[in-house]
Amino acid sequence: MAAFLTAAIGTAAIGTAQAADDRSGAAVLVSAAIGNEVVQMVELGPKVIQVTVNDRVVYEDREGRTLSFVNAYNMEGRWLVLLQESVDGKCAARFRVLDLGGAKPSVSLPFGTCSDAPKVEQADRTLTVSLPASDGKSTAAWNYRDGMLVRMR
């Protein structure tokens, strides 16, 4: 299962590991140092993937989706990670935001138009993810700011 993190912004660093994690026999697919946190994508078994922050589970998928890190964004000291899920043959991708800046890390609800071609912009502590709409003519957009995800258009 492939996992990736494109060129990270700021002080994020990434590594991959094929060896089993000695805590539970789980395979660490991706490990990234983002800000002061260590974010990992861990495969526990067939169809089970967890995202952990400093060894604490913040998201778990048991549907067998392909999960990947898209990129990390430094929003004036608040780190956000865009996650991409490949849902099924009818929907290429859905997205979630992993927020490392709150009292404890959190993951947003899924969003998207099934397009796997996000355009991401940062401005004024807001992360905007725009995607082609399913009609192929317009664009849908979501803003994430301070723990809140809002559809804009």
N, CA, C and O atoms as a GROMACS GRO file, in nm:
protein
  612
    1MET      N    1   0.085  -0.116   0.000
    1MET     CA    2   0.000   0.000   0.000
    1MET      C    3   0.090   0.123   0.000
    1MET      O    4   0.178   0.134   0.085
    2ALA      N    5   0.069   0.212  -0.091
    2ALA     CA    6   0.155   0.330  -0.104
    2ALA      C    7   0.105   0.441  -0.015
    2ALA      O    8  -0.015   0.462   0.001
    3ALA      N    9   0.199   0.513   0.043
    3ALA     CA   10   0.167   0.631   0.121
    3ALA      C   11   0.271   0.735   0.088
    3ALA      O   12   0.388   0.702   0.067
    4PHE      N   13   0.230   0.861   0.083
    4PHE     CA   14   0.327   0.963   0.046
    4PHE      C   15   0.299   1.093   0.116
    4PHE      O   16   0.188   1.118   0.164
    5LEU      N   17   0.400   1.176   0.122
    5LEU     CA   18   0.388   1.313   0.170
    5LEU      C   19   0.470   1.396   0.075
    5LEU      O   20   0.592   1.377   0.066
    6THR      N   21   0.406   1.486   0.004
    6THR     CA   22   0.479   1.568  -0.091
    6THR      C   23   0.564   1.668  -0.016
    6THR      O   24   0.560   1.674   0.107
    7ALA      N   25   0.641   1.745  -0.088
    7ALA     CA   26   0.735   1.840  -0.028
    7ALA      C   27   0.669   1.914   0.088
    7ALA      O   28   0.574   1.989   0.069
    8ALA      N   29   0.719   1.891   0.205
    8ALA     CA   30   0.659   1.949   0.325
    8ALA      C   31   0.707   2.092   0.344
    8ALA      O   32   0.815   2.130   0.301
    9ILE      N   33   0.623   2.169   0.410
    9ILE     CA   34   0.653   2.309   0.433
    9ILE      C   35   0.718   2.324   0.570
    9ILE      O   36   0.678   2.256   0.665
   10GLY      N   37   0.816   2.410   0.582
   10GLY     CA   38   0.879   2.439   0.710
   10GLY      C   39   0.970   2.328   0.756
   10GLY      O   40   1.056   2.281   0.681
   11THR      N   41   0.952   2.284   0.881
   11THR     CA   42   1.045   2.190   0.942
   11THR      C   43   0.994   2.046   0.942
   11THR      O   44   1.040   1.966   1.023
   12ALA      N   45   0.902   2.013   0.855
   12ALA     CA   46   0.852   1.876   0.852
   12ALA      C   47   0.954   1.784   0.787
   12ALA      O   48   1.020   1.822   0.690
   13ALA      N   49   0.967   1.665   0.841
   13ALA     CA   50   1.058   1.565   0.785
   13ALA      C   51   0.983   1.434   0.779
   13ALA      O   52   0.888   1.412   0.854
   14ILE      N   53   1.026   1.346   0.690
   14ILE     CA   54   0.952   1.221   0.672
   14ILE      C   55   1.046   1.103   0.652
   14ILE      O   56   1.157   1.118   0.601
   15GLY      N   57   0.999   0.986   0.691
   15GLY     CA   58   1.073   0.863   0.667
   15GLY      C   59   0.975   0.750   0.652
   15GLY      O   60   0.860   0.761   0.696
   16THR      N   61   1.016   0.641   0.590
   16THR     CA   62   0.930   0.524   0.578
   16THR      C   63   1.000   0.407   0.645
   16THR      O   64   1.122   0.404   0.657
   17ALA      N   65   0.921   0.312   0.686
   17ALA     CA   66   0.977   0.195   0.752
   17ALA      C   67   0.903   0.071   0.705
   17ALA      O   68   0.780   0.070   0.701
   18GLN      N   69   0.975  -0.031   0.669
   18GLN     CA   70   0.915  -0.157   0.629
   18GLN      C   71   0.910  -0.254   0.747
   18GLN      O   72   0.833  -0.349   0.747
   19ALA      N   73   0.993  -0.228   0.847
   19ALA     CA   74   1.000  -0.319   0.962
   19ALA      C   75   0.873  -0.311   1.045
   19ALA      O   76   0.803  -0.210   1.044
   20ALA      N   77   0.846  -0.416   1.115
   20ALA     CA   78   0.730  -0.418   1.203
   20ALA      C   79   0.754  -0.330   1.324
   20ALA      O   80   0.865  -0.323   1.376
   21ASP      N   81   0.651  -0.264   1.367
   21ASP     CA   82   0.656  -0.182   1.486
   21ASP      C   83   0.662  -0.276   1.606
   21ASP      O   84   0.582  -0.369   1.616
   22ASP      N   85   0.757  -0.254   1.698
   22ASP     CA   86   0.775  -0.349   1.806
   22ASP      C   87   0.667  -0.342   1.913
   22ASP      O   88   0.664  -0.428   2.001
   23ARG      N   89   0.578  -0.243   1.910
   23ARG     CA   90   0.470  -0.233   2.008
   23ARG      C   91   0.365  -0.341   1.988
   23ARG      O   92   0.316  -0.397   2.086
   24SER      N   93   0.330  -0.371   1.862
   24SER     CA   94   0.219  -0.464   1.842
   24SER      C   95   0.232  -0.549   1.717
   24SER      O   96   0.138  -0.618   1.679
   25GLY      N   97   0.346  -0.545   1.653
   25GLY     CA   98   0.363  -0.618   1.528
   25GLY      C   99   0.305  -0.544   1.409
   25GLY      O  100   0.300  -0.599   1.299
   26ALA      N  101   0.262  -0.421   1.428
   26ALA     CA  102   0.206  -0.341   1.320
   26ALA      C  103   0.317  -0.285   1.232
   26ALA      O  104   0.428  -0.262   1.280
   27ALA      N  105   0.288  -0.265   1.105
   27ALA     CA  106   0.386  -0.210   1.012
   27ALA      C  107   0.369  -0.059   1.002
   27ALA      O  108   0.260  -0.010   0.971
   28VAL      N  109   0.476   0.015   1.029
   28VAL     CA  110   0.474   0.160   1.014
   28VAL      C  111   0.496   0.189   0.866
   28VAL      O  112   0.603   0.162   0.812
   29LEU      N  113   0.394   0.245   0.800
   29LEU     CA  114   0.402   0.274   0.657
   29LEU      C  115   0.472   0.406   0.631
   29LEU      O  116   0.553   0.417   0.538
   30VAL      N  117   0.441   0.507   0.712
   30VAL     CA  118   0.500   0.640   0.698
   30VAL      C  119   0.518   0.698   0.837
   30VAL      O  120   0.432   0.683   0.924
   31SER      N  121   0.630   0.766   0.856
   31SER     CA  122   0.656   0.837   0.981
   31SER      C  123   0.706   0.976   0.945
   31SER      O  124   0.800   0.990   0.867
   32ALA      N  125   0.643   1.080   1.001
   32ALA     CA  126   0.680   1.217   0.969
   32ALA      C  127   0.691   1.300   1.096
   32ALA      O  128   0.602   1.296   1.181
   33ALA      N  129   0.801   1.375   1.108
   33ALA     CA  130   0.815   1.473   1.216
   33ALA      C  131   0.758   1.604   1.163
   33ALA      O  132   0.813   1.663   1.070
   34ILE      N  133   0.649   1.648   1.223
   34ILE     CA  134   0.582   1.770   1.178
   34ILE      C  135   0.572   1.862   1.298
   34ILE      O  136   0.501   1.832   1.395
   35GLY      N  137   0.642   1.976   1.292
   35GLY     CA  138   0.650   2.063   1.408
   35GLY      C  139   0.714   1.986   1.522
   35GLY      O  140   0.824   1.933   1.506
   36ASN      N  141   0.647   1.980   1.636
   36ASN     CA  142   0.698   1.907   1.752
   36ASN      C  143   0.633   1.769   1.767
   36ASN      O  144   0.649   1.705   1.871
   37GLU      N  145   0.562   1.724   1.666
   37GLU     CA  146   0.486   1.599   1.674
   37GLU      C  147   0.543   1.494   1.579
   37GLU      O  148   0.605   1.527   1.478
   38VAL      N  149   0.522   1.367   1.613
   38VAL     CA  150   0.556   1.257   1.524
   38VAL      C  151   0.425   1.194   1.477
   38VAL      O  152   0.349   1.139   1.557
   39VAL      N  153   0.400   1.204   1.347
   39VAL     CA  154   0.278   1.151   1.287
   39VAL      C  155   0.316   1.024   1.212
   39VAL      O  156   0.411   1.022   1.134
   40GLN      N  157   0.239   0.917   1.237
   40GLN     CA  158   0.266   0.790   1.169
   40GLN      C  159   0.138   0.734   1.109
   40GLN      O  160   0.029   0.755   1.160
   41MET      N  161   0.155   0.663   0.998
   41MET     CA  162   0.048   0.584   0.939
   41MET      C  163   0.089   0.439   0.962
   41MET      O  164   0.194   0.396   0.916
   42VAL      N  165   0.005   0.365   1.034
   42VAL     CA  166   0.039   0.231   1.078
   42VAL      C  167  -0.064   0.132   1.025
   42VAL      O  168  -0.185   0.152   1.040
   43GLU      N  169  -0.015   0.024   0.963
   43GLU     CA  170  -0.104  -0.082   0.916
   43GLU      C  171  -0.107  -0.192   1.021
   43GLU      O  172  -0.006  -0.255   1.049
   44LEU      N  173  -0.226  -0.213   1.079
   44LEU     CA  174  -0.241  -0.313   1.185
   44LEU      C  175  -0.269  -0.452   1.129
   44LEU      O  176  -0.244  -0.552   1.196
   45GLY      N  177  -0.320  -0.457   1.010
   45GLY     CA  178  -0.355  -0.584   0.947
   45GLY      C  179  -0.431  -0.554   0.820
   45GLY      O  180  -0.444  -0.438   0.780
   46PRO      N  181  -0.483  -0.658   0.756
   46PRO     CA  182  -0.559  -0.636   0.634
   46PRO      C  183  -0.676  -0.540   0.659
   46PRO      O  184  -0.756  -0.561   0.750
   47LYS      N  185  -0.683  -0.436   0.580
   47LYS     CA  186  -0.792  -0.338   0.584
   47LYS      C  187  -0.796  -0.250   0.708
   47LYS      O  188  -0.897  -0.184   0.731
   48VAL      N  189  -0.693  -0.248   0.791
   48VAL     CA  190  -0.694  -0.165   0.911
   48VAL      C  191  -0.571  -0.075   0.913
   48VAL      O  192  -0.458  -0.122   0.922
   49ILE      N  193  -0.595   0.057   0.903
   49ILE     CA  194  -0.487   0.155   0.908
   49ILE      C  195  -0.519   0.259   1.013
   49ILE      O  196  -0.632   0.307   1.022
   50GLN      N  197  -0.419   0.293   1.092
   50GLN     CA  198  -0.434   0.398   1.193
   50GLN      C  199  -0.340   0.513   1.161
   50GLN      O  200  -0.231   0.494   1.107
   51VAL      N  201  -0.385   0.634   1.196
   51VAL     CA  202  -0.298   0.751   1.197
   51VAL      C  203  -0.276   0.783   1.344
   51VAL      O  204  -0.371   0.799   1.420
   52THR      N  205  -0.148   0.792   1.382
   52THR     CA  206  -0.114   0.821   1.521
   52THR      C  207  -0.034   0.950   1.529
   52THR      O  208   0.039   0.986   1.436
   53VAL      N  209  -0.049   1.019   1.641
   53VAL     CA  210   0.033   1.136   1.672
   53VAL      C  211   0.097   1.108   1.807
   53VAL      O  212   0.029   1.091   1.907
   54ASN      N  213   0.230   1.102   1.807
   54ASN     CA  214   0.304   1.070   1.930
   54ASN      C  215   0.252   0.941   1.993
   54ASN      O  216   0.230   0.935   2.114
   55ASP      N  217   0.231   0.839   1.910
   55ASP     CA  218   0.185   0.706   1.951
   55ASP      C  219   0.041   0.701   2.001
   55ASP      O  220   0.000   0.599   2.057
   56ARG      N  221  -0.037   0.807   1.983
   56ARG     CA  222  -0.179   0.806   2.020
   56ARG      C  223  -0.262   0.802   1.893
   56ARG      O  224  -0.239   0.880   1.800
   57VAL      N  225  -0.358   0.711   1.888
   57VAL     CA  226  -0.443   0.696   1.770
   57VAL      C  227  -0.537   0.816   1.760
   57VAL      O  228  -0.608   0.849   1.854
   58VAL      N  229  -0.535   0.882   1.642
   58VAL     CA  230  -0.626   0.994   1.617
   58VAL      C  231  -0.728   0.961   1.509
   58VAL      O  232  -0.830   1.029   1.496
   59TYR      N  233  -0.700   0.857   1.430
   59TYR     CA  234  -0.793   0.815   1.324
   59TYR      C  235  -0.766   0.669   1.291
   59TYR      O  236  -0.651   0.625   1.285
   60GLU      N  237  -0.874   0.594   1.270
   60GLU     CA  238  -0.860   0.454   1.230
   60GLU      C  239  -0.957   0.424   1.118
   60GLU      O  240  -1.076   0.457   1.126
   61ASP      N  241  -0.907   0.360   1.013
   61ASP     CA  242  -0.991   0.316   0.901
   61ASP      C  243  -0.995   0.164   0.900
   61ASP      O  244  -0.890   0.099   0.897
   62ARG      N  245  -1.115   0.108   0.903
   62ARG     CA  246  -1.132  -0.037   0.898
   62ARG      C  247  -1.204  -0.080   0.771
   62ARG      O  248  -1.251  -0.194   0.761
   63GLU      N  249  -1.214   0.011   0.675
   63GLU     CA  250  -1.285  -0.016   0.550
   63GLU      C  251  -1.192  -0.062   0.439
   63GLU      O  252  -1.238  -0.095   0.330
   64GLY      N  253  -1.062  -0.064   0.463
   64GLY     CA  254  -0.968  -0.106   0.360
   64GLY      C  255  -0.938   0.000   0.256
   64GLY      O  256  -0.892  -0.032   0.146
   65ARG      N  257  -0.965   0.126   0.291
   65ARG     CA  258  -0.936   0.234   0.198
   65ARG      C  259  -0.786   0.256   0.188
   65ARG      O  260  -0.711   0.223   0.280
   66THR      N  261  -0.743   0.313   0.076
   66THR     CA  262  -0.605   0.356   0.063
   66THR      C  263  -0.596   0.493   0.126
   66THR      O  264  -0.672   0.583   0.090
   67LEU      N  265  -0.506   0.511   0.220
   67LEU     CA  266  -0.492   0.636   0.293
   67LEU      C  267  -0.353   0.691   0.267
   67LEU      O  268  -0.255   0.616   0.268
   68SER      N  269  -0.344   0.822   0.244
   68SER     CA  270  -0.213   0.883   0.219
   68SER      C  271  -0.207   1.023   0.278
   68SER      O  272  -0.309   1.090   0.295
   69PHE      N  273  -0.084   1.066   0.307
   69PHE     CA  274  -0.059   1.204   0.347
   69PHE      C  275  -0.040   1.284   0.219
   69PHE      O  276   0.041   1.245   0.135
   70VAL      N  277  -0.112   1.393   0.201
   70VAL     CA  278  -0.095   1.478   0.084
   70VAL      C  279   0.015   1.580   0.110
   70VAL      O  280   0.109   1.591   0.031
   71ASN      N  281   0.004   1.655   0.221
   71ASN     CA  282   0.104   1.756   0.253
   71ASN      C  283   0.079   1.807   0.394
   71ASN      O  284  -0.026   1.784   0.454
   72ALA      N  285   0.179   1.878   0.447
   72ALA     CA  286   0.170   1.942   0.578
   72ALA      C  287   0.178   2.092   0.557
   72ALA      O  288   0.253   2.139   0.471
   73TYR      N  289   0.101   2.167   0.636
   73TYR     CA  290   0.093   2.312   0.620
   73TYR      C  291   0.111   2.379   0.755
   73TYR      O  292   0.045   2.342   0.852
   74ASN      N  293   0.200   2.476   0.762
   74ASN     CA  294   0.223   2.552   0.885
   74ASN      C  295   0.139   2.679   0.878
   74ASN      O  296   0.169   2.770   0.800
   75MET      N  297   0.035   2.684   0.959
   75MET     CA  298  -0.056   2.798   0.962
   75MET      C  299  -0.023   2.885   1.082
   75MET      O  300  -0.091   2.879   1.185
   76GLU      N  301   0.083   2.965   1.069
   76GLU     CA  302   0.127   3.053   1.177
   76GLU      C  303   0.151   2.975   1.305
   76GLU      O  304   0.104   3.013   1.412
   77GLY      N  305   0.224   2.865   1.294
   77GLY     CA  306   0.258   2.783   1.410
   77GLY      C  307   0.162   2.668   1.437
   77GLY      O  308   0.192   2.582   1.520
   78ARG      N  309   0.050   2.665   1.370
   78ARG     CA  310  -0.048   2.556   1.386
   78ARG      C  311  -0.032   2.464   1.265
   78ARG      O  312  -0.063   2.504   1.152
   79TRP      N  313   0.015   2.342   1.287
   79TRP     CA  314   0.038   2.248   1.178
   79TRP      C  315  -0.089   2.173   1.142
   79TRP      O  316  -0.160   2.122   1.229
   80LEU      N  317  -0.118   2.167   1.011
   80LEU     CA  318  -0.229   2.090   0.957
   80LEU      C  319  -0.174   1.991   0.855
   80LEU      O  320  -0.082   2.024   0.780
   81VAL      N  321  -0.230   1.872   0.851
   81VAL     CA  322  -0.190   1.770   0.754
   81VAL      C  323  -0.314   1.732   0.674
   81VAL      O  324  -0.417   1.697   0.731
   82LEU      N  325  -0.304   1.740   0.542
   82LEU     CA  326  -0.415   1.699   0.456
   82LEU      C  327  -0.400   1.550   0.426
   82LEU      O  328  -0.298   1.506   0.373
   83LEU      N  329  -0.503   1.473   0.461
   83LEU     CA  330  -0.506   1.329   0.437
   83LEU      C  331  -0.600   1.300   0.320
   83LEU      O  332  -0.702   1.366   0.305
   84GLN      N  333  -0.565   1.202   0.239
   84GLN     CA  334  -0.649   1.162   0.126
   84GLN      C  335  -0.685   1.015   0.141
   84GLN      O  336  -0.599   0.931   0.165
   85GLU      N  337  -0.815   0.986   0.128
   85GLU     CA  338  -0.865   0.849   0.130
   85GLU      C  339  -0.916   0.813  -0.009
   85GLU      O  340  -0.993   0.888  -0.068
   86SER      N  341  -0.874   0.700  -0.061
   86SER     CA  342  -0.934   0.648  -0.184
   86SER      C  343  -1.050   0.562  -0.139
   86SER      O  344  -1.032   0.461  -0.071
   87VAL      N  345  -1.170   0.603  -0.177
   87VAL     CA  346  -1.290   0.543  -0.121
   87VAL      C  347  -1.329   0.414  -0.193
   87VAL      O  348  -1.327   0.307  -0.132
   88ASP      N  349  -1.364   0.422  -0.320
   88ASP     CA  350  -1.400   0.304  -0.397
   88ASP      C  351  -1.391   0.339  -0.545
   88ASP      O  352  -1.348   0.449  -0.579
   89GLY      N  353  -1.430   0.249  -0.631
   89GLY     CA  354  -1.420   0.272  -0.775
   89GLY      C  355  -1.505   0.387  -0.825
   89GLY      O  356  -1.474   0.446  -0.929
   90LYS      N  357  -1.611   0.421  -0.753
   90LYS     CA  358  -1.699   0.530  -0.796
   90LYS      C  359  -1.651   0.666  -0.747
   90LYS      O  360  -1.690   0.768  -0.802
   91CYS      N  361  -1.568   0.668  -0.644
   91CYS     CA  362  -1.522   0.794  -0.584
   91CYS      C  363  -1.372   0.784  -0.564
   91CYS      O  364  -1.325   0.711  -0.477
   92ALA      N  365  -1.297   0.858  -0.644
   92ALA     CA  366  -1.151   0.849  -0.640
   92ALA      C  367  -1.092   0.891  -0.506
   92ALA      O  368  -0.997   0.829  -0.458
   93ALA      N  369  -1.147   0.996  -0.445
   93ALA     CA  370  -1.085   1.044  -0.321
   93ALA      C  371  -1.180   1.128  -0.236
   93ALA      O  372  -1.269   1.196  -0.287
   94ARG      N  373  -1.157   1.120  -0.106
   94ARG     CA  374  -1.217   1.209  -0.006
   94ARG      C  375  -1.099   1.257   0.078
   94ARG      O  376  -0.993   1.194   0.078
   95PHE      N  377  -1.117   1.367   0.148
   95PHE     CA  378  -1.008   1.427   0.223
   95PHE      C  379  -1.050   1.449   0.368
   95PHE      O  380  -1.168   1.456   0.400
   96ARG      N  381  -0.950   1.459   0.455
   96ARG     CA  382  -0.967   1.494   0.595
   96ARG      C  383  -0.850   1.584   0.633
   96ARG      O  384  -0.743   1.577   0.572
   97VAL      N  385  -0.870   1.668   0.734
   97VAL     CA  386  -0.763   1.752   0.785
   97VAL      C  387  -0.725   1.700   0.924
   97VAL      O  388  -0.810   1.690   1.012
   98LEU      N  389  -0.598   1.669   0.941
   98LEU     CA  390  -0.542   1.634   1.072
   98LEU      C  391  -0.488   1.763   1.131
   98LEU      O  392  -0.395   1.822   1.075
   99ASP      N  393  -0.543   1.807   1.242
   99ASP     CA  394  -0.506   1.934   1.306
   99ASP      C  395  -0.418   1.903   1.426
   99ASP      O  396  -0.462   1.841   1.523
  100LEU      N  397  -0.293   1.947   1.420
  100LEU     CA  398  -0.197   1.924   1.529
  100LEU      C  399  -0.189   2.042   1.625
  100LEU      O  400  -0.109   2.038   1.719
  101GLY      N  401  -0.270   2.145   1.605
  101GLY     CA  402  -0.255   2.268   1.681
  101GLY      C  403  -0.347   2.288   1.799
  101GLY      O  404  -0.330   2.385   1.873
  102GLY      N  405  -0.443   2.204   1.818
  102GLY     CA  406  -0.536   2.221   1.929
  102GLY      C  407  -0.481   2.164   2.058
  102GLY      O  408  -0.364   2.125   2.065
  103ALA      N  409  -0.565   2.158   2.160
  103ALA     CA  410  -0.525   2.100   2.288
  103ALA      C  411  -0.484   1.954   2.269
  103ALA      O  412  -0.391   1.906   2.335
  104LYS      N  413  -0.553   1.885   2.180
  104LYS     CA  414  -0.511   1.750   2.140
  104LYS      C  415  -0.540   1.736   1.991
  104LYS      O  416  -0.633   1.798   1.940
  105PRO      N  417  -0.460   1.655   1.920
  105PRO     CA  418  -0.479   1.640   1.775
  105PRO      C  419  -0.619   1.590   1.742
  105PRO      O  420  -0.678   1.511   1.816
  106SER      N  421  -0.672   1.639   1.629
  106SER     CA  422  -0.805   1.597   1.586
  106SER      C  423  -0.807   1.579   1.435
  106SER      O  424  -0.722   1.632   1.363
  107VAL      N  425  -0.906   1.503   1.388
  107VAL     CA  426  -0.922   1.477   1.245
  107VAL      C  427  -1.064   1.520   1.206
  107VAL      O  428  -1.161   1.486   1.273
  108SER      N  429  -1.073   1.595   1.096
  108SER     CA  430  -1.202   1.644   1.049
  108SER      C  431  -1.287   1.531   0.991
  108SER      O  432  -1.238   1.420   0.968
  109LEU      N  433  -1.412   1.562   0.969
  109LEU     CA  434  -1.499   1.472   0.894
  109LEU      C  435  -1.451   1.469   0.750
  109LEU      O  436  -1.381   1.560   0.706
  110PRO      N  437  -1.486   1.365   0.674
  110PRO     CA  438  -1.442   1.359   0.534
  110PRO      C  439  -1.514   1.464   0.450
  110PRO      O  440  -1.628   1.501   0.478
  111PHE      N  441  -1.445   1.511   0.346
  111PHE     CA  442  -1.504   1.608   0.254
  111PHE      C  443  -1.446   1.587   0.116
  111PHE      O  444  -1.343   1.521   0.100
  112GLY      N  445  -1.511   1.644   0.016
  112GLY     CA  446  -1.461   1.637  -0.120
  112GLY      C  447  -1.570   1.609  -0.220
  112GLY      O  448  -1.686   1.590  -0.184
  113THR      N  449  -1.530   1.606  -0.348
  113THR     CA  450  -1.623   1.585  -0.459
  113THR      C  451  -1.596   1.453  -0.531
  113THR      O  452  -1.654   1.427  -0.636
  114CYS      N  453  -1.509   1.374  -0.477
  114CYS     CA  454  -1.458   1.249  -0.537
  114CYS      C  455  -1.342   1.275  -0.631
  114CYS      O  456  -1.284   1.179  -0.683
  115SER      N  457  -1.305   1.400  -0.654
  115SER     CA  458  -1.187   1.431  -0.735
  115SER      C  459  -1.062   1.407  -0.651
  115SER      O  460  -1.062   1.431  -0.531
  116ASP      N  461  -0.956   1.360  -0.717
  116ASP     CA  462  -0.829   1.342  -0.648
  116ASP      C  463  -0.729   1.450  -0.686
  116ASP      O  464  -0.608   1.429  -0.680
  117ALA      N  465  -0.780   1.568  -0.727
  117ALA     CA  466  -0.694   1.678  -0.772
  117ALA      C  467  -0.721   1.804  -0.690
  117ALA      O  468  -0.780   1.900  -0.741
  118PRO      N  469  -0.679   1.805  -0.562
  118PRO     CA  470  -0.706   1.923  -0.480
  118PRO      C  471  -0.614   2.040  -0.515
  118PRO      O  472  -0.498   2.021  -0.551
  119LYS      N  473  -0.668   2.160  -0.503
  119LYS     CA  474  -0.588   2.282  -0.510
  119LYS      C  475  -0.594   2.340  -0.369
  119LYS      O  476  -0.702   2.369  -0.318
  120VAL      N  477  -0.478   2.355  -0.307
  120VAL     CA  478  -0.473   2.397  -0.167
  120VAL      C  479  -0.411   2.535  -0.157
  120VAL      O  480  -0.308   2.563  -0.218
  121GLU      N  481  -0.475   2.622  -0.079
  121GLU     CA  482  -0.425   2.757  -0.056
  121GLU      C  483  -0.424   2.784   0.094
  121GLU      O  484  -0.507   2.731   0.169
  122GLN      N  485  -0.328   2.867   0.136
  122GLN     CA  486  -0.317   2.909   0.276
  122GLN      C  487  -0.326   3.060   0.281
  122GLN      O  488  -0.260   3.129   0.203
  123ALA      N  489  -0.408   3.113   0.372
  123ALA     CA  490  -0.414   3.257   0.393
  123ALA      C  491  -0.480   3.284   0.527
  123ALA      O  492  -0.584   3.227   0.559
  124ASP      N  493  -0.419   3.371   0.606
  124ASP     CA  494  -0.480   3.418   0.731
  124ASP      C  495  -0.528   3.303   0.819
  124ASP      O  496  -0.643   3.301   0.862
  125ARG      N  497  -0.439   3.206   0.847
  125ARG     CA  498  -0.468   3.091   0.933
  125ARG      C  499  -0.579   3.000   0.880
  125ARG      O  500  -0.634   2.919   0.954
  126THR      N  501  -0.612   3.014   0.751
  126THR     CA  502  -0.716   2.934   0.688
  126THR      C  503  -0.657   2.848   0.578
  126THR      O  504  -0.582   2.897   0.493
  127LEU      N  505  -0.690   2.720   0.581
  127LEU     CA  506  -0.652   2.628   0.474
  127LEU      C  507  -0.775   2.609   0.386
  127LEU      O  508  -0.880   2.567   0.434
  128THR      N  509  -0.762   2.639   0.257
  128THR     CA  510  -0.872   2.624   0.162
  128THR      C  511  -0.837   2.512   0.065
  128THR      O  512  -0.732   2.514   0.000
  129VAL      N  513  -0.928   2.414   0.055
  129VAL     CA  514  -0.911   2.303  -0.038
  129VAL      C  515  -1.022   2.315  -0.142
  129VAL      O  516  -1.140   2.306  -0.110
  130SER      N  517  -0.981   2.336  -0.268
  130SER     CA  518  -1.076   2.347  -0.380
  130SER      C  519  -1.062   2.224  -0.468
  130SER      O  520  -0.952   2.174  -0.492
  131LEU      N  521  -1.176   2.177  -0.516
  131LEU     CA  522  -1.181   2.057  -0.601
  131LEU      C  523  -1.280   2.079  -0.714
  131LEU      O  524  -1.380   2.150  -0.697
  132PRO      N  525  -1.255   2.019  -0.830
  132PRO     CA  526  -1.355   2.026  -0.937
  132PRO      C  527  -1.485   1.962  -0.888
  132PRO      O  528  -1.483   1.855  -0.827
  133ALA      N  529  -1.597   2.028  -0.916
  133ALA     CA  530  -1.726   1.972  -0.877
  133ALA      C  531  -1.761   1.855  -0.967
  133ALA      O  532  -1.703   1.839  -1.075
  134SER      N  533  -1.853   1.773  -0.924
  134SER     CA  534  -1.889   1.653  -1.000
  134SER      C  535  -1.952   1.686  -1.134
  134SER      O  536  -1.954   1.601  -1.224
  135ASP      N  537  -2.005   1.808  -1.151
  135ASP     CA  538  -2.062   1.846  -1.281
  135ASP      C  539  -1.954   1.880  -1.384
  135ASP      O  540  -1.983   1.895  -1.502
  136GLY      N  541  -1.828   1.891  -1.337
  136GLY     CA  542  -1.717   1.920  -1.426
  136GLY      C  543  -1.706   2.064  -1.471
  136GLY      O  544  -1.614   2.099  -1.544
  137LYS      N  545  -1.799   2.148  -1.428
  137LYS     CA  546  -1.802   2.288  -1.473
  137LYS      C  547  -1.766   2.386  -1.364
  137LYS      O  548  -1.715   2.495  -1.392
  138SER      N  549  -1.792   2.351  -1.242
  138SER     CA  550  -1.770   2.444  -1.131
  138SER      C  551  -1.666   2.388  -1.034
  138SER      O  552  -1.611   2.280  -1.054
  139THR      N  553  -1.643   2.463  -0.928
  139THR     CA  554  -1.546   2.424  -0.826
  139THR      C  555  -1.614   2.425  -0.690
  139THR      O  556  -1.692   2.514  -0.659
  140ALA      N  557  -1.584   2.326  -0.610
  140ALA     CA  558  -1.630   2.321  -0.471
  140ALA      C  559  -1.510   2.352  -0.382
  140ALA      O  560  -1.397   2.316  -0.415
  141ALA      N  561  -1.535   2.420  -0.270
  141ALA     CA  562  -1.424   2.457  -0.182
  141ALA      C  563  -1.466   2.443  -0.036
  141ALA      O  564  -1.581   2.467   0.001
  142TRP      N  565  -1.367   2.404   0.047
  142TRP     CA  566  -1.385   2.393   0.191
  142TRP      C  567  -1.276   2.473   0.259
  142TRP      O  568  -1.160   2.472   0.216
  143ASN      N  569  -1.312   2.544   0.365
  143ASN     CA  570  -1.216   2.617   0.448
  143ASN      C  571  -1.201   2.545   0.581
  143ASN      O  572  -1.300   2.502   0.640
  144TYR      N  573  -1.078   2.533   0.627
  144TYR     CA  574  -1.050   2.478   0.760
  144TYR      C  575  -0.975   2.584   0.838
  144TYR      O  576  -0.870   2.632   0.795
  145ARG      N  577  -1.030   2.622   0.954
  145ARG     CA  578  -0.965   2.723   1.038
  145ARG      C  579  -0.999   2.695   1.184
  145ARG      O  580  -1.116   2.681   1.220
  146ASP      N  581  -0.896   2.688   1.265
  146ASP     CA  582  -0.912   2.673   1.410
  146ASP      C  583  -1.010   2.562   1.448
  146ASP      O  584  -1.096   2.580   1.534
  147GLY      N  585  -0.996   2.447   1.384
  147GLY     CA  586  -1.076   2.331   1.419
  147GLY      C  587  -1.211   2.321   1.351
  147GLY      O  588  -1.286   2.227   1.376
  148MET      N  589  -1.245   2.415   1.265
  148MET     CA  590  -1.376   2.417   1.199
  148MET      C  591  -1.360   2.396   1.048
  148MET      O  592  -1.280   2.464   0.984
  149LEU      N  593  -1.436   2.303   0.992
  149LEU     CA  594  -1.440   2.277   0.849
  149LEU      C  595  -1.573   2.328   0.796
  149LEU      O  596  -1.679   2.289   0.844
  150VAL      N  597  -1.567   2.418   0.694
  150VAL     CA  598  -1.688   2.479   0.639
  150VAL      C  599  -1.684   2.471   0.487
  150VAL      O  600  -1.583   2.506   0.425
  151ARG      N  601  -1.794   2.427   0.426
  151ARG     CA  602  -1.802   2.428   0.279
  151ARG      C  603  -1.834   2.571   0.236
  151ARG      O  604  -1.929   2.632   0.285
  152MET      N  605  -1.754   2.622   0.142
  152MET     CA  606  -1.770   2.759   0.097
  152MET      C  607  -1.851   2.769  -0.033
  152MET      O  608  -1.929   2.862  -0.049
  153ARG      N  609  -1.833   2.676  -0.122
  153ARG     CA  610  -1.907   2.676  -0.249
  153ARG      C  611  -1.913   2.535  -0.303
  153ARG      O  612  -1.970   2.512  -0.409
   0.00000   0.00000   0.00000
